[in-house]
Amino acid sequence: MDLAATKLELAKRLLNTNDKNIINYLKAIFDTQENNWWENLPDEIKFSVEKGLKQSSKGETIPHAEMQKCYRKWLKK
């Protein structure tokens, strides 16, 4: 079945259903595709996030408590 025929078949099935779960599910799929926040990020941010994930998977992290000690002078109010 080609793309146009598949789209037509899906449109017919959607018009013939009253199942709110199916309609909400399809809406959520379309909304997710339209709001793909990762694709909208600048390349520099994507690179930074990916670099951080790689470092984390290698165990190259600093515990939160240790970082708090380093930045304590800025955290005091």
C-alpha positions as CSV (number, residue, x, y, z in Angstrom):
1,M,0.0,0.0,0.0
2,D,1.5,3.4,-1.0
3,L,1.6,6.4,1.3
4,A,-1.4,8.1,-0.2
5,A,-3.6,5.0,0.2
6,T,-2.4,4.5,3.7
7,K,-3.3,8.1,4.6
8,L,-6.7,7.8,3.1
9,E,-7.4,4.5,4.9
10,L,-6.3,6.1,8.3
11,A,-8.4,9.2,7.6
12,K,-11.5,7.0,7.0
13,R,-10.9,4.9,10.1
14,L,-10.4,8.1,12.2
15,L,-13.6,9.6,10.9
16,N,-15.5,6.4,11.7
17,T,-14.3,6.0,15.2
18,N,-15.9,7.5,18.4
19,D,-13.2,5.9,20.6
20,K,-11.8,8.9,22.6
21,N,-8.7,6.9,23.6
22,I,-7.7,6.4,20.0
23,I,-8.4,10.0,19.1
24,N,-6.4,11.3,22.1
25,Y,-3.6,8.8,21.4
26,L,-3.3,10.0,17.8
27,K,-3.5,13.7,18.9
28,A,-0.6,13.0,21.4
29,I,1.5,11.5,18.6
30,F,1.0,14.5,16.4
31,D,1.6,16.9,19.2
32,T,4.8,15.1,20.1
33,Q,6.0,15.3,16.6
34,E,5.3,19.0,16.3
35,N,6.9,19.8,19.7
36,N,10.2,17.8,19.2
37,W,12.1,20.1,21.6
38,W,15.4,18.3,21.0
39,E,15.4,19.1,17.3
40,N,14.7,22.7,18.1
41,L,17.8,23.1,20.3
42,P,20.9,24.8,19.0
43,D,23.7,22.4,17.9
44,E,26.0,23.7,20.7
45,I,23.5,22.7,23.4
46,K,23.0,19.3,21.8
47,F,26.7,18.8,21.8
48,S,27.0,19.8,25.4
49,V,24.2,17.5,26.6
50,E,25.7,14.6,24.6
51,K,29.1,15.3,26.0
52,G,27.7,15.3,29.5
53,L,25.9,12.0,29.0
54,K,29.1,10.4,27.7
55,Q,31.0,11.7,30.7
56,S,28.4,10.4,33.1
57,S,28.3,7.0,31.5
58,K,32.1,6.8,32.0
59,G,31.7,7.7,35.7
60,E,33.3,11.1,35.1
61,T,31.0,12.9,37.6
62,I,31.3,15.0,40.7
63,P,28.9,14.3,43.6
64,H,26.4,17.1,44.2
65,A,27.5,17.5,47.8
66,E,31.1,18.1,46.6
67,M,30.0,20.7,44.1
68,Q,28.0,22.5,46.8
69,K,31.2,22.8,48.9
70,C,33.0,24.3,45.9
71,Y,30.3,26.9,45.3
72,R,29.3,27.5,49.0
73,K,30.4,31.1,48.9
74,W,27.9,31.8,46.1
75,L,25.1,29.8,47.7
76,K,25.1,31.7,50.9
77,K,22.5,34.4,51.3
